[in-house]
Amino acid sequence: MRSDMTWLARLKARWLELALLIGFAGLLVWLAVAAAPLVRSLAPTPTPTPVAKAEEFDGQAAFQYVQAQMAIGPRPTGSEAGRKTGDYIVEQLRECGWQVEEQDFVYRGVAGRNIVGKAGKGPVAIIGAHYDTRRVADNDPDPALRAEPVPGANDGASGVAVLLELACTLDKRRLQNEVWLTFFDAEDNGRLEGWDFIAGSTEMAARLAVVPEMVIIADMIGDRDQQIYKEQNSTPELVDRIWSIAARLGYEQAFLPTTKWSMQDDHTPFLLRGIPAVDLIDFDYPYWHTTQDTADKLAPESLERVGRVLQILLEGG
């Protein structure tokens, strides 16, 4: 009988110990749950990763793109220099975070390539320039130089430079459109050996699977004596939007309020498809299709004016 009572006492003691352990564990759980909000409130708030801020368009930086193209030399369609220029454009677009697409084509037996950098969302807006140069300077005042190639500082490199600087300064978060920075090949050899002008843009317009909201071409816009008139074939409503921004920026002396030239340019194939399009061109340029179309005829300020107008238009400012 004494041993049975001892066993019972021990059993009761163990049950008591177990109850105390369970109760203590429960207390610990309750304390952890109760303290969790306090721990969370005392924890440091993670610092958000900074988002790279786009810069304002810089004419000096754009002028460096002109110089880089000029260092390659004349850049006719199908030439080694033309291929190098296209590769340079692709490289710069990718470095600035644009999705790049290339459109190969053959025109009169010569290989050409259009290049498109894409960013943003919404209706498509094509901002274009041609990167090829004319094979011969047939407008040179010196007949002895008319078989020489055109260097193409203004007629080619200036528009490309504006687009490349836009690639690195546009704030992609603020874009109102899916922007296609488009570099056309085979624009500048019309009337030579049966060629037409604007072969590259004609090819692209024919292949379009979407209808762009607008097309804006920047061609020959770097002249020191910048005079951009309203081109006669351009869509008036889109012209007015662009000139309104230029006026807000104080550029009335460069963006002149009257029409002057009627141009067949890279906007033409899109106009023929009913797409609103504008040709930004300064055709009052005495060195057009001559050996004197060199970088010293250009001004960074001219590139900057066009670039800032396009930047504000695309960012919805």
C-alpha positions as CSV (number, residue, x, y, z in Angstrom):
1,M,0.0,0.0,0.0
2,R,2.8,2.4,0.7
3,S,4.4,1.8,-2.7
4,D,1.1,2.4,-4.5
5,M,0.7,5.8,-2.8
6,T,4.2,6.8,-3.7
7,W,3.6,5.9,-7.3
8,L,0.4,8.0,-7.3
9,A,2.1,10.9,-5.7
10,R,4.8,10.8,-8.3
11,L,2.2,10.6,-11.1
12,K,0.4,13.6,-9.8
13,A,3.8,15.5,-9.5
14,R,4.6,14.7,-13.1
15,W,1.2,15.9,-14.3
16,L,1.7,19.1,-12.4
17,E,5.2,19.6,-14.0
18,L,3.7,18.9,-17.4
19,A,0.9,21.4,-16.8
20,L,3.3,24.0,-15.7
21,L,5.5,23.5,-18.8
22,I,2.5,23.8,-21.1
23,G,1.4,26.9,-19.4
24,F,4.9,28.4,-19.6
25,A,5.1,27.6,-23.3
26,G,1.8,29.2,-23.9
27,L,2.9,32.3,-22.1
28,L,6.0,32.5,-24.3
29,V,3.9,32.2,-27.5
30,W,1.5,34.9,-26.2
31,L,4.4,37.2,-25.4
32,A,5.9,36.7,-28.9
33,V,2.6,37.4,-30.7
34,A,2.0,40.5,-28.5
35,A,5.5,41.8,-29.0
36,A,5.6,41.3,-32.8
37,P,3.9,44.6,-33.8
38,L,6.4,46.4,-31.5
39,V,9.3,44.6,-33.1
40,R,8.0,45.5,-36.5
41,S,7.6,49.1,-35.5
42,L,11.1,49.3,-34.2
43,A,12.7,47.7,-37.3
44,P,14.3,50.1,-39.7
45,T,12.2,51.0,-42.9
46,P,14.0,49.7,-46.0
47,T,15.4,52.6,-48.1
48,P,13.8,52.5,-51.6
49,T,16.1,51.8,-54.5
50,P,16.6,55.2,-56.2
51,V,15.3,55.4,-59.8
52,A,17.7,56.9,-62.3
53,K,16.5,60.3,-63.3
54,A,16.5,61.3,-66.9
55,E,18.4,64.4,-67.9
56,E,17.5,67.4,-69.9
57,F,18.6,67.2,-73.5
58,D,22.1,68.5,-73.9
59,G,23.2,70.0,-77.2
60,Q,26.9,69.5,-76.5
61,A,26.4,65.8,-75.9
62,A,24.4,65.6,-79.1
63,F,27.2,67.3,-81.0
64,Q,29.5,64.5,-79.8
65,Y,27.3,62.0,-81.6
66,V,27.7,64.1,-84.8
67,Q,31.5,64.0,-84.4
68,A,31.4,60.2,-83.8
69,Q,29.6,59.7,-87.1
70,M,31.9,62.0,-89.0
71,A,34.9,60.1,-87.7
72,I,33.5,57.0,-89.5
73,G,33.6,59.0,-92.8
74,P,30.9,59.2,-95.6
75,R,28.2,56.6,-94.9
76,P,26.4,55.6,-98.1
77,T,23.9,52.7,-98.1
78,G,25.6,49.4,-98.5
79,S,29.1,50.7,-97.6
80,E,31.3,49.4,-94.8
81,A,31.1,52.8,-93.2
82,G,27.3,52.6,-93.4
83,R,27.4,49.2,-91.7
84,K,29.6,50.6,-88.9
85,T,27.3,53.5,-88.4
86,G,24.3,51.2,-88.0
87,D,26.2,49.1,-85.5
88,Y,27.2,52.2,-83.6
89,I,23.5,53.3,-83.4
90,V,22.5,49.9,-82.2
91,E,25.1,50.0,-79.5
92,Q,24.2,53.4,-78.3
93,L,20.5,52.6,-78.1
94,R,21.1,49.5,-76.0
95,E,23.4,51.3,-73.7
96,C,20.6,53.7,-73.0
97,G,18.1,50.9,-72.3
98,W,16.1,50.7,-75.5
99,Q,14.8,47.6,-77.1
100,V,16.4,47.4,-80.5
101,E,14.9,45.9,-83.7
102,E,16.5,45.8,-87.1
103,Q,14.7,45.7,-90.4
104,D,16.9,44.4,-93.2
105,F,15.9,45.1,-96.8
106,V,17.4,45.1,-100.3
107,Y,17.0,48.0,-102.6
108,R,18.2,47.7,-106.2
109,G,20.5,45.0,-105.2
110,V,22.1,46.9,-102.3
111,A,21.6,45.8,-98.7
112,G,20.0,48.4,-96.4
113,R,19.0,48.3,-92.7
114,N,16.4,50.4,-90.8
115,I,17.0,50.5,-87.0
116,V,14.3,51.0,-84.4
117,G,14.7,51.6,-80.6
118,K,11.5,51.1,-78.7
119,A,10.4,52.2,-75.2
120,G,7.2,53.4,-73.5
121,K,3.6,52.3,-73.8
122,G,0.5,53.6,-75.7
123,P,-0.1,54.7,-79.3
124,V,3.1,54.5,-81.4
125,A,5.0,57.6,-82.1
126,I,7.8,57.4,-84.7
127,I,10.7,59.9,-84.3
128,G,12.9,59.4,-87.3
129,A,16.1,60.5,-89.0
130,H,18.2,59.0,-91.8
131,Y,21.8,57.9,-91.2
132,D,23.0,57.3,-94.7
133,T,24.8,59.9,-96.7
134,R,24.9,60.8,-100.4
135,R,27.4,59.0,-102.6
136,V,28.4,62.0,-104.6
137,A,28.4,65.8,-104.0
138,D,26.5,66.6,-107.2
139,N,25.4,70.0,-105.9
140,D,29.0,71.2,-105.1
141,P,29.8,74.6,-106.6
142,D,33.2,73.2,-107.8
143,P,32.6,70.7,-110.7
144,A,35.9,69.0,-109.8
145,L,34.4,67.9,-106.5
146,R,31.1,66.6,-107.7
147,A,32.2,63.0,-107.8
148,E,33.4,63.2,-104.1
149,P,31.1,61.8,-101.4
150,V,29.1,64.1,-99.1
151,P,30.5,64.1,-95.5
152,G,26.9,64.4,-94.2
153,A,27.3,66.4,-91.0
154,N,23.9,68.2,-91.3
155,D,22.3,65.9,-93.9
156,G,22.3,62.8,-91.9
157,A,24.4,63.1,-88.8
158,S,22.5,66.0,-87.2
159,G,19.1,64.1,-87.0
160,V,20.8,60.9,-85.8
161,A,22.6,62.9,-83.1
162,V,19.3,64.3,-81.8
163,L,17.7,60.9,-81.7
164,L,20.6,59.3,-79.9
165,E,20.7,62.1,-77.3
166,L,16.9,61.7,-76.8
167,A,17.5,58.0,-76.2
168,C,19.6,58.8,-73.2
169,T,17.6,61.8,-71.8
170,L,14.0,60.9,-72.3
171,D,12.3,59.9,-69.0
172,K,10.7,56.6,-70.0
173,R,8.3,56.8,-67.0
174,R,6.7,59.9,-68.5
175,L,6.4,58.9,-72.2
176,Q,2.9,59.4,-73.5
177,N,3.5,56.9,-76.4
178,E,5.3,53.8,-77.3
179,V,8.2,55.7,-78.9
180,W,10.1,54.3,-81.8
181,L,13.4,56.1,-82.3
182,T,13.8,55.2,-86.0
183,F,17.0,55.4,-88.1
184,F,16.3,55.1,-91.8
185,D,18.8,53.8,-94.4
186,A,18.7,54.5,-98.1
187,E,17.2,58.0,-97.9
188,D,19.7,60.2,-99.7
189,N,20.7,58.7,-103.1
190,G,17.7,59.7,-105.1
191,R,18.3,60.4,-108.8
192,L,21.6,58.5,-108.8
193,E,21.7,55.4,-111.0
194,G,17.9,55.0,-111.0
195,W,17.6,55.3,-107.2
196,D,14.6,57.0,-105.6
197,F,14.9,59.0,-102.4
198,I,13.4,57.7,-99.1
199,A,13.7,54.0,-99.9
200,G,14.2,53.0,-96.3
201,S,11.2,54.8,-94.9
202,T,9.1,53.6,-97.8
203,E,10.1,50.0,-97.0
204,M,9.2,50.5,-93.3
205,A,5.8,52.2,-94.0
206,A,4.9,49.3,-96.3
207,R,5.6,46.8,-93.6
208,L,3.8,48.5,-90.7
209,A,1.6,46.2,-88.6
210,V,0.3,49.1,-86.5
211,V,-0.9,52.6,-87.3
212,P,1.3,55.2,-85.5
213,E,-0.4,58.1,-83.9
214,M,2.3,60.4,-85.3
215,V,5.6,60.5,-87.3
216,I,8.1,63.2,-86.8
217,I,11.3,63.4,-89.0
218,A,14.4,65.4,-87.9
219,D,16.5,66.1,-91.1
220,M,19.1,68.8,-91.6
221,I,18.4,70.5,-88.3
222,G,21.9,71.4,-87.0
223,D,22.7,74.4,-89.1
224,R,24.3,77.3,-87.1
225,D,21.9,79.7,-88.8
226,Q,18.9,77.6,-87.9
227,Q,15.7,78.4,-89.8
228,I,13.0,75.7,-89.5
229,Y,9.9,76.7,-91.4
230,K,6.6,74.8,-91.4
231,E,7.0,72.3,-94.2
232,Q,4.0,72.5,-96.5
233,N,3.0,68.8,-96.7
234,S,3.2,68.2,-92.9
235,T,0.0,67.6,-90.9
236,P,-1.1,71.1,-89.6
237,E,-2.4,70.0,-86.2
238,L,0.8,68.2,-85.3
239,V,2.9,71.2,-86.7
240,D,0.9,73.5,-84.4
241,R,1.7,71.3,-81.3
242,I,5.4,71.4,-82.1
243,W,5.6,75.1,-82.8
244,S,3.6,75.8,-79.6
245,I,6.2,74.0,-77.5
246,A,9.0,75.9,-79.4
247,A,7.3,79.2,-78.7
248,R,7.0,78.3,-74.9
249,L,10.8,77.7,-74.9
250,G,11.5,81.0,-76.6
251,Y,12.6,79.5,-79.9
252,E,10.6,81.6,-82.2
253,Q,13.7,82.8,-84.1
254,A,14.5,79.2,-85.1
255,F,11.0,77.7,-85.5
256,L,9.6,80.2,-87.9
257,P,5.8,80.6,-88.0
258,T,5.3,80.5,-91.7
259,T,5.4,77.7,-94.4
260,K,8.1,77.6,-97.0
261,W,9.4,74.3,-98.4
262,S,7.5,71.4,-99.9
263,M,9.6,68.3,-99.3
264,Q,9.7,64.7,-100.3
265,D,11.3,63.3,-97.2
266,D,11.0,60.3,-94.8
267,H,7.6,61.6,-93.6
268,T,6.1,61.2,-97.1
269,P,5.4,57.4,-97.1
270,F,3.5,57.7,-93.8
271,L,1.5,60.7,-95.0
272,L,0.5,58.6,-98.0
273,R,-0.9,56.0,-95.5
274,G,-3.0,58.7,-93.8
275,I,-0.7,58.9,-90.7
276,P,-0.1,62.4,-89.2
277,A,3.5,63.3,-90.0
278,V,5.8,66.3,-89.8
279,D,9.1,67.0,-91.4
280,L,11.4,69.2,-89.3
281,I,13.9,70.4,-91.8
282,D,16.1,73.5,-92.3
283,F,16.5,73.5,-96.1
284,D,18.0,76.9,-96.2
285,Y,21.4,75.3,-96.0
286,P,24.0,76.3,-98.7
287,Y,26.1,73.2,-98.2
288,W,23.4,70.7,-99.1
289,H,24.9,67.8,-101.2
290,T,28.3,69.4,-101.3
291,T,31.7,68.5,-99.9
292,Q,31.3,71.3,-97.4
293,D,28.6,69.6,-95.3
294,T,31.0,69.3,-92.4
295,A,30.7,69.6,-88.6
296,D,32.0,73.2,-88.4
297,K,28.7,74.3,-90.1
298,L,26.7,73.0,-87.1
299,A,26.0,74.4,-83.7
300,P,25.2,72.4,-80.5
301,E,22.6,75.0,-79.7
302,S,20.7,74.1,-82.9
303,L,20.6,70.4,-82.0
304,E,19.5,71.3,-78.4
305,R,16.5,73.4,-79.6
306,V,15.1,70.5,-81.7
307,G,15.9,68.0,-79.0
308,R,14.2,69.9,-76.2
309,V,11.1,70.5,-78.2
310,L,10.8,66.8,-79.0
311,Q,11.6,65.8,-75.4
312,I,8.8,67.9,-74.0
313,L,6.4,66.7,-76.7
314,L,7.1,63.0,-75.9
315,E,7.0,63.4,-72.2
316,G,3.7,65.2,-72.2
317,G,5.0,68.5,-70.9
